[in-house]
Amino acid sequence: MRPSNTITTALLAVAFGFSTSAFAGAPSPAETIPGYSRDANGIAMAVTEVLPSLDNCVSAHEALGGASEVTLAIAFSVNKTGEVAELTIESESLPTTGIDACIEGTLSAMRFAPGTQPIPVQLPLTASARIDTVLQ
């Protein structure tokens, strides 16, 4: 065997060895990220935790020319594995600024404890981006 073949074979063996063992036994994100409880209090705590991100969504919406106040009807379920599923966002006039995608991404990041049945959640949201200035 020529030296270049030996080196190539050794590199392939090392790469194959790392690729098969690097993820062996690694926990899934659901196992490493602690979830909120599945009750009303846990869901309220999770939503409260993401409020700053939701505020960023509303601010971006206004910066893109959207109305300063937006009212949305948000519904989702917490599935058996503790993830947000079946998320819908409705409005009388859904803005085209991407606020719905921003909110969906934010809420989809929430995690809850696993359970035996899905939990339906309805979340009415009225938000406004407002800048208060004080002239002296």
N, CA, C and O atoms as CSV, one atom per row, in Angstrom:
chain,resi,resn,atom,element,x,y,z
A,1,MET,N,N,0.849,-1.168,0.000
A,1,MET,CA,C,0.000,0.000,0.000
A,1,MET,C,C,0.898,1.235,0.000
A,1,MET,O,O,1.855,1.309,0.770
A,2,ARG,N,N,0.595,2.188,-0.847
A,2,ARG,CA,C,1.399,3.398,-0.916
A,2,ARG,C,C,1.086,4.287,0.278
A,2,ARG,O,O,0.009,4.173,0.865
A,3,PRO,N,N,2.018,5.179,0.651
A,3,PRO,CA,C,1.797,6.050,1.811
A,3,PRO,C,C,0.546,6.922,1.680
A,3,PRO,O,O,-0.144,7.166,2.670
A,4,SER,N,N,0.248,7.396,0.457
A,4,SER,CA,C,-0.940,8.246,0.314
A,4,SER,C,C,-2.213,7.447,0.551
A,4,SER,O,O,-3.175,7.972,1.112
A,5,ASN,N,N,-2.232,6.181,0.131
A,5,ASN,CA,C,-3.402,5.331,0.389
A,5,ASN,C,C,-3.558,5.051,1.880
A,5,ASN,O,O,-4.675,5.003,2.394
A,6,THR,N,N,-2.435,4.866,2.570
A,6,THR,CA,C,-2.469,4.598,3.999
A,6,THR,C,C,-3.024,5.807,4.748
A,6,THR,O,O,-3.849,5.666,5.651
A,7,ILE,N,N,-2.560,6.999,4.362
A,7,ILE,CA,C,-3.038,8.222,5.018
A,7,ILE,C,C,-4.518,8.428,4.737
A,7,ILE,O,O,-5.281,8.766,5.643
A,8,THR,N,N,-4.930,8.228,3.494
A,8,THR,CA,C,-6.340,8.392,3.146
A,8,THR,C,C,-7.204,7.410,3.909
A,8,THR,O,O,-8.253,7.776,4.440
A,9,THR,N,N,-6.762,6.152,3.967
A,9,THR,CA,C,-7.513,5.130,4.698
A,9,THR,C,C,-7.591,5.492,6.178
A,9,THR,O,O,-8.643,5.330,6.797
A,10,ALA,N,N,-6.504,5.974,6.746
A,10,ALA,CA,C,-6.495,6.346,8.159
A,10,ALA,C,C,-7.433,7.528,8.414
A,10,ALA,O,O,-8.163,7.540,9.404
A,11,LEU,N,N,-7.412,8.526,7.515
A,11,LEU,CA,C,-8.304,9.670,7.674
A,11,LEU,C,C,-9.767,9.264,7.569
A,11,LEU,O,O,-10.604,9.750,8.329
A,12,LEU,N,N,-10.080,8.370,6.624
A,12,LEU,CA,C,-11.455,7.900,6.496
A,12,LEU,C,C,-11.885,7.124,7.731
A,12,LEU,O,O,-13.018,7.267,8.192
A,13,ALA,N,N,-11.002,6.314,8.262
A,13,ALA,CA,C,-11.334,5.542,9.459
A,13,ALA,C,C,-11.573,6.466,10.646
A,13,ALA,O,O,-12.502,6.255,11.426
A,14,VAL,N,N,-10.727,7.497,10.782
A,14,VAL,CA,C,-10.901,8.444,11.882
A,14,VAL,C,C,-12.198,9.226,11.706
A,14,VAL,O,O,-12.961,9.399,12.657
A,15,ALA,N,N,-12.447,9.701,10.472
A,15,ALA,CA,C,-13.679,10.453,10.227
A,15,ALA,C,C,-14.907,9.599,10.472
A,15,ALA,O,O,-15.882,10.064,11.062
A,16,PHE,N,N,-14.866,8.352,10.023
A,16,PHE,CA,C,-16.003,7.463,10.233
A,16,PHE,C,C,-16.196,7.184,11.722
A,16,PHE,O,O,-17.324,7.128,12.212
A,17,GLY,N,N,-15.105,7.014,12.419
A,17,GLY,CA,C,-15.175,6.759,13.859
A,17,GLY,C,C,-15.786,7.920,14.605
A,17,GLY,O,O,-16.609,7.718,15.498
A,18,PHE,N,N,-15.394,9.147,14.254
A,18,PHE,CA,C,-15.962,10.315,14.915
A,18,PHE,C,C,-17.408,10.532,14.538
A,18,PHE,O,O,-18.219,10.931,15.374
A,19,SER,N,N,-17.740,10.274,13.283
A,19,SER,CA,C,-19.114,10.557,12.867
A,19,SER,C,C,-20.107,9.589,13.485
A,19,SER,O,O,-21.265,9.950,13.697
A,20,THR,N,N,-19.687,8.382,13.775
A,20,THR,CA,C,-20.633,7.440,14.357
A,20,THR,C,C,-20.697,7.526,15.867
A,20,THR,O,O,-21.708,7.156,16.464
A,21,SER,N,N,-19.622,8.015,16.504
A,21,SER,CA,C,-19.636,8.042,17.957
A,21,SER,C,C,-19.873,9.438,18.528
A,21,SER,O,O,-20.171,9.565,19.716
A,22,ALA,N,N,-19.752,10.475,17.727
A,22,ALA,CA,C,-19.895,11.833,18.239
A,22,ALA,C,C,-21.298,12.097,18.780
A,22,ALA,O,O,-21.459,12.856,19.735
A,23,PHE,N,N,-22.299,11.486,18.188
A,23,PHE,CA,C,-23.666,11.734,18.623
A,23,PHE,C,C,-24.245,10.575,19.427
A,23,PHE,O,O,-25.401,10.626,19.847
A,24,ALA,N,N,-23.469,9.558,19.638
A,24,ALA,CA,C,-23.974,8.401,20.373
A,24,ALA,C,C,-24.283,8.808,21.807
A,24,ALA,O,O,-23.419,9.321,22.518
A,25,GLY,N,N,-25.492,8.580,22.214
A,25,GLY,CA,C,-25.888,8.869,23.576
A,25,GLY,C,C,-26.179,10.332,23.857
A,25,GLY,O,O,-26.489,10.687,24.994
A,26,ALA,N,N,-26.088,11.182,22.858
A,26,ALA,CA,C,-26.379,12.604,23.083
A,26,ALA,C,C,-27.876,12.767,23.316
A,26,ALA,O,O,-28.685,12.253,22.544
A,27,PRO,N,N,-28.249,13.484,24.381
A,27,PRO,CA,C,-29.679,13.674,24.656
A,27,PRO,C,C,-30.311,14.622,23.640
A,27,PRO,O,O,-29.640,15.499,23.096
A,28,SER,N,N,-31.579,14.440,23.397
A,28,SER,CA,C,-32.302,15.334,22.497
A,28,SER,C,C,-32.506,16.671,23.198
A,28,SER,O,O,-32.443,16.738,24.426
A,29,PRO,N,N,-32.752,17.740,22.432
A,29,PRO,CA,C,-33.005,19.037,23.074
A,29,PRO,C,C,-34.155,18.996,24.069
A,29,PRO,O,O,-34.121,19.685,25.088
A,30,ALA,N,N,-35.177,18.190,23.779
A,30,ALA,CA,C,-36.312,18.093,24.702
A,30,ALA,C,C,-35.883,17.534,26.051
A,30,ALA,O,O,-36.500,17.829,27.075
A,31,GLU,N,N,-34.817,16.722,26.053
A,31,GLU,CA,C,-34.339,16.152,27.306
A,31,GLU,C,C,-33.423,17.108,28.058
A,31,GLU,O,O,-33.302,17.008,29.279
A,32,THR,N,N,-32.775,18.035,27.352
A,32,THR,CA,C,-31.826,18.925,28.000
A,32,THR,C,C,-32.423,20.277,28.361
A,32,THR,O,O,-31.917,20.943,29.264
A,33,ILE,N,N,-33.478,20.697,27.687
A,33,ILE,CA,C,-34.113,21.978,27.984
A,33,ILE,C,C,-35.261,21.710,28.943
A,33,ILE,O,O,-36.210,21.007,28.596
A,34,PRO,N,N,-35.181,22.266,30.148
A,34,PRO,CA,C,-36.275,22.009,31.086
A,34,PRO,C,C,-37.568,22.634,30.583
A,34,PRO,O,O,-37.574,23.764,30.095
A,35,GLY,N,N,-38.651,21.897,30.706
A,35,GLY,CA,C,-39.936,22.383,30.224
A,35,GLY,C,C,-40.774,22.955,31.348
A,35,GLY,O,O,-40.620,22.590,32.514
A,36,TYR,N,N,-41.656,23.852,30.975
A,36,TYR,CA,C,-42.614,24.391,31.934
A,36,TYR,C,C,-43.682,23.339,32.195
A,36,TYR,O,O,-43.853,22.405,31.412
A,37,SER,N,N,-44.393,23.497,33.294
A,37,SER,CA,C,-45.476,22.559,33.578
A,37,SER,C,C,-46.596,22.778,32.565
A,37,SER,O,O,-46.688,23.838,31.947
A,38,ARG,N,N,-47.434,21.780,32.405
A,38,ARG,CA,C,-48.493,21.799,31.395
A,38,ARG,C,C,-49.780,22.449,31.893
A,38,ARG,O,O,-50.762,22.508,31.153
A,39,ASP,N,N,-49.794,22.929,33.114
A,39,ASP,CA,C,-51.007,23.551,33.640
A,39,ASP,C,C,-51.064,25.025,33.232
A,39,ASP,O,O,-50.142,25.541,32.600
A,40,ALA,N,N,-52.158,25.692,33.603
A,40,ALA,CA,C,-52.358,27.092,33.220
A,40,ALA,C,C,-51.227,27.982,33.729
A,40,ALA,O,O,-50.793,28.900,33.034
A,41,ASN,N,N,-50.755,27.710,34.936
A,41,ASN,CA,C,-49.685,28.513,35.508
A,41,ASN,C,C,-48.389,28.341,34.706
A,41,ASN,O,O,-47.698,29.323,34.432
A,42,GLY,N,N,-48.061,27.124,34.336
A,42,GLY,CA,C,-46.850,26.862,33.556
A,42,GLY,C,C,-46.907,27.496,32.177
A,42,GLY,O,O,-45.913,28.039,31.694
A,43,ILE,N,N,-48.068,27.425,31.546
A,43,ILE,CA,C,-48.232,28.034,30.223
A,43,ILE,C,C,-48.120,29.558,30.339
A,43,ILE,O,O,-47.491,30.200,29.497
A,44,ALA,N,N,-48.731,30.137,31.384
A,44,ALA,CA,C,-48.633,31.583,31.598
A,44,ALA,C,C,-47.187,31.999,31.853
A,44,ALA,O,O,-46.746,33.038,31.360
A,45,MET,N,N,-46.452,31.205,32.611
A,45,MET,CA,C,-45.044,31.509,32.877
A,45,MET,C,C,-44.217,31.459,31.595
A,45,MET,O,O,-43.347,32.302,31.380
A,46,ALA,N,N,-44.490,30.469,30.747
A,46,ALA,CA,C,-43.754,30.342,29.490
A,46,ALA,C,C,-44.020,31.537,28.582
A,46,ALA,O,O,-43.096,32.081,27.978
A,47,VAL,N,N,-45.286,31.946,28.487
A,47,VAL,CA,C,-45.628,33.100,27.650
A,47,VAL,C,C,-45.000,34.368,28.232
A,47,VAL,O,O,-44.496,35.206,27.484
A,48,THR,N,N,-45.026,34.514,29.555
A,48,THR,CA,C,-44.404,35.671,30.193
A,48,THR,C,C,-42.910,35.719,29.882
A,48,THR,O,O,-42.348,36.794,29.672
A,49,GLU,N,N,-42.287,34.581,29.856
A,49,GLU,CA,C,-40.850,34.493,29.564
A,49,GLU,C,C,-40.520,34.992,28.158
A,49,GLU,O,O,-39.458,35.577,27.944
A,50,VAL,N,N,-41.417,34.769,27.200
A,50,VAL,CA,C,-41.146,35.184,25.818
A,50,VAL,C,C,-41.730,36.558,25.482
A,50,VAL,O,O,-41.632,36.999,24.337
A,51,LEU,N,N,-42.328,37.235,26.447
A,51,LEU,CA,C,-42.915,38.556,26.181
A,51,LEU,C,C,-41.914,39.555,25.582
A,51,LEU,O,O,-42.285,40.290,24.667
A,52,PRO,N,N,-40.669,39.613,26.057
A,52,PRO,CA,C,-39.734,40.549,25.417
A,52,PRO,C,C,-39.531,40.251,23.923
A,52,PRO,O,O,-39.394,41.175,23.122
A,53,SER,N,N,-39.512,38.992,23.558
A,53,SER,CA,C,-39.374,38.631,22.142
A,53,SER,C,C,-40.630,38.999,21.365
A,53,SER,O,O,-40.542,39.450,20.223
A,54,LEU,N,N,-41.796,38.811,21.973
A,54,LEU,CA,C,-43.037,39.222,21.321
A,54,LEU,C,C,-43.065,40.738,21.138
A,54,LEU,O,O,-43.557,41.242,20.129
A,55,ASP,N,N,-42.531,41.456,22.124
A,55,ASP,CA,C,-42.436,42.907,22.021
A,55,ASP,C,C,-41.535,43.299,20.849
A,55,ASP,O,O,-41.820,44.262,20.137
A,56,ASN,N,N,-40.457,42.557,20.655
A,56,ASN,CA,C,-39.579,42.813,19.506
A,56,ASN,C,C,-40.315,42.584,18.192
A,56,ASN,O,O,-40.105,43.319,17.226
A,57,CYS,N,N,-41.175,41.573,18.148
A,57,CYS,CA,C,-41.967,41.307,16.942
A,57,CYS,C,C,-42.875,42.495,16.621
A,57,CYS,O,O,-42.986,42.918,15.470
A,58,VAL,N,N,-43.522,43.024,17.663
A,58,VAL,CA,C,-44.432,44.160,17.475
A,58,VAL,C,C,-43.648,45.402,17.053
A,58,VAL,O,O,-44.095,46.144,16.178
A,59,SER,N,N,-42.501,45.633,17.655
A,59,SER,CA,C,-41.673,46.791,17.286
A,59,SER,C,C,-41.204,46.698,15.842
A,59,SER,O,O,-41.219,47.689,15.112
A,60,ALA,N,N,-40.786,45.499,15.431
A,60,ALA,CA,C,-40.361,45.301,14.038
A,60,ALA,C,C,-41.537,45.517,13.088
A,60,ALA,O,O,-41.379,46.102,12.016
A,61,HIS,N,N,-42.701,45.046,13.485
A,61,HIS,CA,C,-43.917,45.225,12.695
A,61,HIS,C,C,-44.180,46.714,12.458
A,61,HIS,O,O,-44.457,47.133,11.334
A,62,GLU,N,N,-44.092,47.503,13.523
A,62,GLU,CA,C,-44.340,48.932,13.386
A,62,GLU,C,C,-43.246,49.597,12.543
A,62,GLU,O,O,-43.532,50.481,11.735
A,63,ALA,N,N,-41.997,49.170,12.735
A,63,ALA,CA,C,-40.892,49.746,11.961
A,63,ALA,C,C,-41.042,49.461,10.469
A,63,ALA,O,O,-40.549,50.221,9.635
A,64,LEU,N,N,-41.715,48.377,10.137
A,64,LEU,CA,C,-41.938,48.025,8.734
A,64,LEU,C,C,-43.211,48.653,8.171
A,64,LEU,O,O,-43.649,48.303,7.075
A,65,GLY,N,N,-43.798,49.576,8.918
A,65,GLY,CA,C,-44.973,50.292,8.421
A,65,GLY,C,C,-46.294,49.763,8.920
A,65,GLY,O,O,-47.347,50.226,8.482
A,66,GLY,N,N,-46.268,48.804,9.827
A,66,GLY,CA,C,-47.513,48.256,10.371
A,66,GLY,C,C,-48.129,49.198,11.385
A,66,GLY,O,O,-47.479,50.125,11.867
A,67,ALA,N,N,-49.377,48.954,11.698
A,67,ALA,CA,C,-50.099,49.773,12.670
A,67,ALA,C,C,-49.417,49.691,14.030
A,67,ALA,O,O,-48.784,48.686,14.354
A,68,SER,N,N,-49.547,50.742,14.818
A,68,SER,CA,C,-48.894,50.762,16.120
A,68,SER,C,C,-49.585,49.835,17.122
A,68,SER,O,O,-48.997,49.474,18.142
A,69,GLU,N,N,-50.820,49.455,16.837
A,69,GLU,CA,C,-51.520,48.500,17.692
A,69,GLU,C,C,-52.031,47.359,16.835
A,69,GLU,O,O,-52.592,47.578,15.761
A,70,VAL,N,N,-51.837,46.148,17.312
A,70,VAL,CA,C,-52.258,44.968,16.568
A,70,VAL,C,C,-52.991,44.023,17.523
A,70,VAL,O,O,-52.572,43.822,18.663
A,71,THR,N,N,-54.088,43.452,17.036
A,71,THR,CA,C,-54.852,42.483,17.820
A,71,THR,C,C,-54.855,41.157,17.061
A,71,THR,O,O,-55.261,41.087,15.902
A,72,LEU,N,N,-54.397,40.120,17.738
A,72,LEU,CA,C,-54.287,38.797,17.124
A,72,LEU,C,C,-54.953,37.757,18.016
A,72,LEU,O,O,-54.925,37.866,19.241
A,73,ALA,N,N,-55.542,36.766,17.401
A,73,ALA,CA,C,-56.079,35.611,18.125
A,73,ALA,C,C,-55.121,34.455,17.857
A,73,ALA,O,O,-55.018,33.968,16.731
A,74,ILE,N,N,-54.434,34.029,18.887
A,74,ILE,CA,C,-53.430,32.976,18.764
A,74,ILE,C,C,-53.971,31.714,19.420
A,74,ILE,O,O,-54.499,31.757,20.532
A,75,ALA,N,N,-53.838,30.614,18.739
A,75,ALA,CA,C,-54.247,29.320,19.296
A,75,ALA,C,C,-53.159,28.302,18.991
A,75,ALA,O,O,-52.568,28.309,17.911
A,76,PHE,N,N,-52.906,27.436,19.948
A,76,PHE,CA,C,-51.965,26.342,19.742
A,76,PHE,C,C,-52.288,25.240,20.732
A,76,PHE,O,O,-53.133,25.398,21.612
A,77,SER,N,N,-51.608,24.135,20.573
A,77,SER,CA,C,-51.740,23.079,21.567
A,77,SER,C,C,-50.348,22.682,22.022
A,77,SER,O,O,-49.371,22.791,21.282
A,78,VAL,N,N,-50.287,22.220,23.255
A,78,VAL,CA,C,-49.059,21.641,23.776
A,78,VAL,C,C,-49.209,20.146,23.542
A,78,VAL,O,O,-50.063,19.505,24.155
A,79,ASN,N,N,-48.380,19.582,22.654
A,79,ASN,CA,C,-48.559,18.171,22.316
A,79,ASN,C,C,-47.999,17.256,23.412
A,79,ASN,O,O,-47.473,17.734,24.418
A,80,LYS,N,N,-48.113,15.964,23.212
A,80,LYS,CA,C,-47.724,14.993,24.234
A,80,LYS,C,C,-46.246,15.061,24.593
A,80,LYS,O,O,-45.867,14.730,25.717
A,81,THR,N,N,-45.404,15.489,23.646
A,81,THR,CA,C,-43.969,15.573,23.926
A,81,THR,C,C,-43.575,16.906,24.549
A,81,THR,O,O,-42.414,17.101,24.909
A,82,GLY,N,N,-44.540,17.836,24.682
A,82,GLY,CA,C,-44.263,19.110,25.327
A,82,GLY,C,C,-43.919,20.239,24.372
A,82,GLY,O,O,-43.493,21.310,24.803
A,83,GLU,N,N,-44.101,20.005,23.075
A,83,GLU,CA,C,-43.810,21.040,22.088
A,83,GLU,C,C,-45.091,21.757,21.677
A,83,GLU,O,O,-46.193,21.229,21.823
A,84,VAL,N,N,-44.922,22.975,21.158
A,84,VAL,CA,C,-46.056,23.744,20.646
A,84,VAL,C,C,-46.419,23.184,19.282
A,84,VAL,O,O,-45.552,23.019,18.424
A,85,ALA,N,N,-47.703,22.890,19.078
A,85,ALA,CA,C,-48.168,22.307,17.814
A,85,ALA,C,C,-49.448,23.012,17.378
A,85,ALA,O,O,-50.093,23.696,18.172
A,86,GLU,N,N,-49.803,22.840,16.124
A,86,GLU,CA,C,-51.055,23.361,15.564
A,86,GLU,C,C,-51.246,24.852,15.852
A,86,GLU,O,O,-52.350,25.288,16.179
A,87,LEU,N,N,-50.183,25.619,15.733
A,87,LEU,CA,C,-50.235,27.044,16.032
A,87,LEU,C,C,-50.909,27.810,14.901
A,87,LEU,O,O,-50.531,27.670,13.738
A,88,THR,N,N,-51.911,28.623,15.246
A,88,THR,CA,C,-52.576,29.480,14.266
A,88,THR,C,C,-52.611,30.895,14.810
A,88,THR,O,O,-52.742,31.119,16.014
A,89,ILE,N,N,-52.490,31.836,13.899
A,89,ILE,CA,C,-52.565,33.248,14.250
A,89,ILE,C,C,-53.575,33.885,13.314
A,89,ILE,O,O,-53.416,33.839,12.094
A,90,GLU,N,N,-54.616,34.481,13.885
A,90,GLU,CA,C,-55.672,35.097,13.084
A,90,GLU,C,C,-55.864,36.541,13.491
A,90,GLU,O,O,-55.617,36.924,14.635
A,91,SER,N,N,-56.310,37.332,12.533
A,91,SER,CA,C,-56.587,38.738,12.759
A,91,SER,C,C,-57.596,39.189,11.723
A,91,SER,O,O,-57.688,38.593,10.650
A,92,GLU,N,N,-58.359,40.239,12.029
A,92,GLU,CA,C,-59.302,40.760,11.042
A,92,GLU,C,C,-58.569,41.173,9.773
A,92,GLU,O,O,-59.068,40.971,8.666
A,93,SER,N,N,-57.407,41.739,9.935
A,93,SER,CA,C,-56.575,42.088,8.787
A,93,SER,C,C,-55.134,41.739,9.145
A,93,SER,O,O,-54.401,42.553,9.707
A,94,LEU,N,N,-54.748,40.520,8.811
A,94,LEU,CA,C,-53.417,40.051,9.165
A,94,LEU,C,C,-52.377,40.889,8.439
A,94,LEU,O,O,-52.361,40.938,7.209
A,95,PRO,N,N,-51.520,41.537,9.188
A,95,PRO,CA,C,-50.513,42.407,8.577
A,95,PRO,C,C,-49.544,41.608,7.693
A,95,PRO,O,O,-49.325,40.414,7.900
A,96,THR,N,N,-48.981,42.295,6.718
A,96,THR,CA,C,-48.033,41.650,5.810
A,96,THR,C,C,-46.598,41.977,6.178
A,96,THR,O,O,-45.702,41.886,5.339
A,97,THR,N,N,-46.377,42.355,7.420
A,97,THR,CA,C,-45.039,42.740,7.862
A,97,THR,C,C,-44.225,41.568,8.394
A,97,THR,O,O,-43.053,41.737,8.731
A,98,GLY,N,N,-44.813,40.402,8.475
A,98,GLY,CA,C,-44.116,39.231,9.002
A,98,GLY,C,C,-44.271,39.057,10.493
A,98,GLY,O,O,-43.611,38.204,11.087
A,99,ILE,N,N,-45.131,39.849,11.113
A,99,ILE,CA,C,-45.321,39.726,12.556
A,99,ILE,C,C,-45.828,38.335,12.920
A,99,ILE,O,O,-45.472,37.798,13.969
A,100,ASP,N,N,-46.655,37.755,12.061
A,100,ASP,CA,C,-47.179,36.416,12.361
A,100,ASP,C,C,-46.057,35.384,12.389
A,100,ASP,O,O,-46.035,34.522,13.267
A,101,ALA,N,N,-45.135,35.460,11.449
A,101,ALA,CA,C,-44.010,34.511,11.420
A,101,ALA,C,C,-43.093,34.731,12.615
A,101,ALA,O,O,-42.571,33.776,13.191
A,102,CYS,N,N,-42.901,35.986,12.982
A,102,CYS,CA,C,-42.065,36.301,14.143
A,102,CYS,C,C,-42.673,35.722,15.420
A,102,CYS,O,O,-41.981,35.091,16.219
A,103,ILE,N,N,-43.967,35.943,15.599
A,103,ILE,CA,C,-44.648,35.423,16.787
A,103,ILE,C,C,-44.665,33.901,16.775
A,103,ILE,O,O,-44.469,33.266,17.812
A,104,GLU,N,N,-44.900,33.314,15.604
A,104,GLU,CA,C,-44.902,31.849,15.506
A,104,GLU,C,C,-43.549,31.279,15.905
A,104,GLU,O,O,-43.481,30.303,16.653
A,105,GLY,N,N,-42.485,31.876,15.416
A,105,GLY,CA,C,-41.150,31.405,15.777
A,105,GLY,C,C,-40.874,31.532,17.260
A,105,GLY,O,O,-40.270,30.646,17.866
A,106,THR,N,N,-41.316,32.633,17.843
A,106,THR,CA,C,-41.112,32.863,19.269
A,106,THR,C,C,-41.878,31.857,20.114
A,106,THR,O,O,-41.315,31.245,21.022
A,107,LEU,N,N,-43.160,31.686,19.816
A,107,LEU,CA,C,-43.977,30.760,20.609
A,107,LEU,C,C,-43.581,29.304,20.388
A,107,LEU,O,O,-43.701,28.486,21.300
A,108,SER,N,N,-43.117,28.976,19.201
A,108,SER,CA,C,-42.720,27.594,18.904
A,108,SER,C,C,-41.498,27.164,19.709
A,108,SER,O,O,-41.242,25.968,19.852
A,109,ALA,N,N,-40.750,28.118,20.230
A,109,ALA,CA,C,-39.564,27.780,21.021
A,109,ALA,C,C,-39.906,27.346,22.447
A,109,ALA,O,O,-39.048,26.812,23.148
A,110,MET,N,N,-41.138,27.567,22.879
A,110,MET,CA,C,-41.520,27.185,24.240
A,110,MET,C,C,-41.547,25.663,24.365
A,110,MET,O,O,-41.919,24.959,23.426
A,111,ARG,N,N,-41.152,25.171,25.523
A,111,ARG,CA,C,-41.161,23.735,25.796
A,111,ARG,C,C,-41.863,23.487,27.127
A,111,ARG,O,O,-41.747,24.261,28.078
A,112,PHE,N,N,-42.596,22.378,27.153
A,112,PHE,CA,C,-43.358,22.013,28.333
A,112,PHE,C,C,-43.055,20.565,28.698
A,112,PHE,O,O,-42.480,19.818,27.906
A,113,ALA,N,N,-43.444,20.188,29.892
A,113,ALA,CA,C,-43.254,18.811,30.335
A,113,ALA,C,C,-44.095,17.877,29.467
A,113,ALA,O,O,-45.189,18.250,29.042
A,114,PRO,N,N,-43.603,16.678,29.200
A,114,PRO,CA,C,-44.407,15.707,28.442
A,114,PRO,C,C,-45.676,15.348,29.220
A,114,PRO,O,O,-45.723,15.473,30.444
A,115,GLY,N,N,-46.690,14.906,28.499
A,115,GLY,CA,C,-47.951,14.532,29.135
A,115,GLY,C,C,-48.666,13.458,28.348
A,115,GLY,O,O,-48.164,12.981,27.330
A,116,THR,N,N,-49.823,13.083,28.817
A,116,THR,CA,C,-50.561,11.988,28.186
A,116,THR,C,C,-51.534,12.454,27.117
A,116,THR,O,O,-51.993,11.648,26.306
A,117,GLN,N,N,-51.859,13.751,27.101
A,117,GLN,CA,C,-52.800,14.257,26.096
A,117,GLN,C,C,-52.436,15.693,25.720
A,117,GLN,O,O,-51.818,16.397,26.518
A,118,PRO,N,N,-52.806,16.136,24.526
A,118,PRO,CA,C,-52.546,17.527,24.121
A,118,PRO,C,C,-53.359,18.507,24.971
A,118,PRO,O,O,-54.460,18.190,25.421
A,119,ILE,N,N,-52.809,19.684,25.179
A,119,ILE,CA,C,-53.476,20.738,25.932
A,119,ILE,C,C,-53.759,21.902,24.972
A,119,ILE,O,O,-52.814,22.502,24.460
A,120,PRO,N,N,-55.030,22.239,24.713
A,120,PRO,CA,C,-55.335,23.370,23.831
A,120,PRO,C,C,-55.142,24.700,24.569
A,120,PRO,O,O,-55.456,24.821,25.753
A,121,VAL,N,N,-54.624,25.685,23.848
A,121,VAL,CA,C,-54.375,27.007,24.432
A,121,VAL,C,C,-54.906,28.063,23.470
A,121,VAL,O,O,-54.661,27.996,22.265
A,122,GLN,N,N,-55.632,29.038,24.009
A,122,GLN,CA,C,-56.069,30.200,23.236
A,122,GLN,C,C,-55.473,31.428,23.898
A,122,GLN,O,O,-55.558,31.609,25.113
A,123,LEU,N,N,-54.867,32.268,23.067
A,123,LEU,CA,C,-54.141,33.417,23.592
A,123,LEU,C,C,-54.494,34.660,22.796
A,123,LEU,O,O,-53.910,34.897,21.738
A,124,PRO,N,N,-55.438,35.460,23.281
A,124,PRO,CA,C,-55.708,36.726,22.587
A,124,PRO,C,C,-54.560,37.690,22.892
A,124,PRO,O,O,-54.116,37.803,24.034
A,125,LEU,N,N,-54.097,38.369,21.870
A,125,LEU,CA,C,-52.971,39.278,22.049
A,125,LEU,C,C,-53.293,40.631,21.428
A,125,LEU,O,O,-53.524,40.733,20.223
A,126,THR,N,N,-53.305,41.646,22.245
A,126,THR,CA,C,-53.393,43.025,21.764
A,126,THR,C,C,-52.111,43.693,22.212
A,126,THR,O,O,-51.839,43.811,23.407
A,127,ALA,N,N,-51.333,44.124,21.249
A,127,ALA,CA,C,-50.032,44.703,21.563
A,127,ALA,C,C,-49.867,46.010,20.819
A,127,ALA,O,O,-50.406,46.202,19.729
A,128,SER,N,N,-49.123,46.888,21.421
A,128,SER,CA,C,-48.843,48.158,20.761
A,128,SER,C,C,-47.397,48.536,20.989
A,128,SER,O,O,-46.831,48.313,22.060
A,129,ALA,N,N,-46.825,49.103,19.973
A,129,ALA,CA,C,-45.473,49.633,20.069
A,129,ALA,C,C,-45.619,51.124,20.264
A,129,ALA,O,O,-46.233,51.812,19.448
A,130,ARG,N,N,-45.057,51.615,21.339
A,130,ARG,CA,C,-45.240,53.025,21.659
A,130,ARG,C,C,-43.916,53.565,22.178
A,130,ARG,O,O,-43.229,52.916,22.967
A,131,ILE,N,N,-43.579,54.737,21.731
A,131,ILE,CA,C,-42.363,55.395,22.206
A,131,ILE,C,C,-42.798,56.647,22.941
A,131,ILE,O,O,-43.433,57.535,22.370
A,132,ASP,N,N,-42.449,56.702,24.210
A,132,ASP,CA,C,-42.757,57.875,25.015
A,132,ASP,C,C,-41.514,58.758,25.056
A,132,ASP,O,O,-40.429,58.297,25.409
A,133,THR,N,N,-41.673,59.986,24.705
A,133,THR,CA,C,-40.553,60.922,24.776
A,133,THR,C,C,-40.915,62.051,25.724
A,133,THR,O,O,-42.073,62.459,25.825
A,134,VAL,N,N,-39.930,62.530,26.392
A,134,VAL,CA,C,-40.115,63.626,27.326
A,134,VAL,C,C,-39.234,64.772,26.858
A,134,VAL,O,O,-38.019,64.620,26.726
A,135,LEU,N,N,-39.844,65.904,26.612
A,135,LEU,CA,C,-39.099,67.087,26.223
A,135,LEU,C,C,-38.822,67.931,27.458
A,135,LEU,O,O,-39.717,68.159,28.272
A,136,GLN,N,N,-37.605,68.387,27.597
A,136,GLN,CA,C,-37.263,69.192,28.766
A,136,GLN,C,C,-36.839,70.569,28.338
A,136,GLN,O,O,-36.509,71.404,29.180
